[in-house]
Amino acid sequence: MTQASAANPRHAKGWSVDPFDNWWHTGSLPGTSTRAVRTHGGFCWAAFVNGRRMSPPADRDRDDLLWNMARNVKGWQA
């Protein structure tokens, strides 16, 4: 499911992938947008946003925000 194809090394079967073994999937409907991520370290998150700005800068800003939040988690309680 996460094995990239030779034709498109950034996409697998429904997931975007990168050389660092991170996987993600994005989607949107009018008024919403979503992102689900699984990092190379096994950390997973999903974000649902009440808004749908379809532009590369807005997508990059949301992605950067989520990665920065994940990097700042020092540990999780069970």
N, C-alpha and C positions, 0 to 999 in steps of 0.2 A: 504494500500500500504506500510505502514511502520511498520506494526505489525509483529514482529518476530515470527517465528514458534517454536514449542516445539522441533522439530528435530534439528534446528540450530538457537540459540538465537541471533546470530550476523548478520543474514540475513533475510530480508523481501522479498516482491515481487519486486525484481529488485534493492533494496537499501540495503546497509550495514547499520546497526543500532548499537547503543551502549546503555548501561543502563542510560545514561545521556540525552537521547532523541535527539542525533545528528544523522543526516542521511547523507549519501554520496554515490556517485556512481563514479566509475572510468572506463576508457576505453582507448584503444589505437589502432592505425593503424600504419603501418610502417612509422617511422619518426615523430610521434606525440604521445602525451598522454594527457589525460584530467582528471579533477576531478571536480565534482559539490558537494557542501556541503550546508546543511541547519543545523544551530546550534540550540541548545535547546532554545536559546533566540530569534529565528526567523531571524537571520542574515544569508543571503545566498550569496554564491559566486561560480564562476566557473573559472577554470584556464585551459588554453590550452597551451601546451608546445611543442616547436619545437624540439623534441627529444624523443627517446623511449629507455630508459635504463630500462630494466626489471629486477630489482634486489631489494630485500628488503631494502638495505641501501639507494638506490636512491629514492625509493618510500617514505621512512620515512623522508628523507631530504626534499623532495618537500612538504610533508604534514606538517612537522614542520615549514617550511618557510611560508606557507599559514596561518596556525594558528597564528604564531607570528605577521604577518602583520595584521590580523583581530583584534588581541588583542590590537594593538597599535593605532587603529582608535579611536580618542577621541570623534568624533561626525560627523554627516553627514549634509551637507547643502541640503535644499529642492530645 
